[in-house]
């Protein structure tokens, strides 16, 4: 797809992985209504710390995806710091229609 093309005739996607160093939520929102045709999304999420300036925390990402018909499925990776403080990880969301 080149800049300016809208979906380039793609009608659905099975799996999207988003890990773009702190702007994951902006990429997610940039998908617009196309997100409705995605079956599975794996996205980097932050819980307590904002490593990057514009990082969105997990509860905001989850709220947005719930509104878009996605449901939390799993956390395949979580990073804890000393004293077991949860920092960040990967979250998998699945479209409620599959």
C-alpha positions as CSV (number, residue, x, y, z in Angstrom):
1,X,0.0,0.0,0.0
2,X,1.4,3.4,-0.9
3,X,0.6,6.6,1.0
4,X,-2.9,7.9,0.2
5,X,-4.3,4.5,-0.8
6,X,-7.2,3.5,1.3
7,X,-7.0,-0.2,2.3
8,X,-5.8,-1.1,-1.3
9,X,-8.8,-3.5,-1.7
10,X,-8.0,-5.4,1.5
11,X,-11.2,-6.6,3.1
12,X,-9.9,-8.2,6.2
13,X,-6.7,-9.2,8.1
14,X,-6.2,-12.3,10.3
15,X,-3.4,-10.9,12.5
16,X,-1.8,-7.5,13.2
17,X,1.2,-7.0,15.4
18,X,1.9,-3.4,16.7
19,X,5.2,-2.6,18.4
20,X,6.3,0.9,17.4
21,X,8.1,2.2,20.4
22,X,5.5,4.2,22.3
23,X,3.1,5.2,19.6
24,X,1.2,1.9,19.4
25,X,-2.1,3.5,20.4
26,X,-1.8,6.1,17.7
27,X,-1.2,3.3,15.1
28,X,-4.2,1.4,16.5
29,X,-6.5,4.5,16.2
30,X,-5.1,5.2,12.8
31,X,-6.6,1.9,11.6
32,X,-10.0,3.6,11.8
33,X,-12.9,1.3,10.9
34,X,-10.6,-1.2,9.3
35,X,-9.9,-2.5,12.8
36,X,-13.4,-4.1,12.6
37,X,-12.1,-6.6,10.0
38,X,-9.1,-7.7,12.0
39,X,-9.4,-11.0,13.8
40,X,-6.4,-10.8,16.2
41,X,-4.2,-7.9,17.4
42,X,-1.0,-8.3,19.4
43,X,0.1,-4.9,20.8
44,X,2.8,-3.7,23.2
45,X,1.1,-2.2,26.3
46,X,2.4,-0.3,29.3
47,X,1.0,-0.6,32.8
48,X,2.7,1.8,35.2
49,X,5.5,3.6,33.5
50,X,5.6,5.8,30.5
51,X,8.9,4.8,28.8
52,X,8.2,7.0,25.8
53,X,6.7,10.5,25.9
54,X,3.4,9.8,24.3
55,X,2.9,6.2,25.5
56,X,-0.7,5.3,26.3
57,X,-1.3,3.0,29.3
58,X,-3.0,-0.4,29.1
59,X,-6.3,0.6,30.5
60,X,-6.8,3.2,27.7
61,X,-5.8,0.7,25.0
62,X,-8.1,-1.9,26.4
63,X,-11.0,0.5,26.7
64,X,-10.6,1.5,23.1
65,X,-10.4,-2.1,21.9
66,X,-13.4,-3.1,23.9
67,X,-15.4,-0.4,22.2
68,X,-14.2,-1.7,18.8
69,X,-15.4,-5.2,19.5
70,X,-12.1,-6.7,20.6
71,X,-11.7,-8.8,23.7
72,X,-8.6,-9.4,25.8
73,X,-7.3,-13.0,25.2
74,X,-3.9,-13.3,26.7
75,X,-0.6,-11.7,27.8
76,X,2.1,-13.8,26.1
77,X,4.9,-11.7,27.7
78,X,5.0,-9.4,30.8
79,X,8.0,-7.6,32.2
80,X,8.3,-7.1,35.9
81,X,10.9,-5.0,37.7
82,X,12.3,-5.7,41.2
83,X,9.6,-6.1,43.8
84,X,7.5,-7.6,41.1
85,X,6.2,-4.3,39.7
86,X,4.5,-4.8,36.4
87,X,5.9,-2.5,33.7
88,X,5.0,-3.5,30.2
89,X,4.2,-6.5,28.0
90,X,2.4,-7.8,25.0
91,X,-1.4,-8.2,25.0
92,X,-3.4,-10.2,22.5
93,X,-7.0,-9.1,21.6
94,X,-9.4,-11.2,19.6
95,X,-12.4,-9.9,17.6
96,X,-15.6,-11.0,19.5
97,X,-17.1,-12.1,16.1
98,X,-14.7,-15.0,15.6
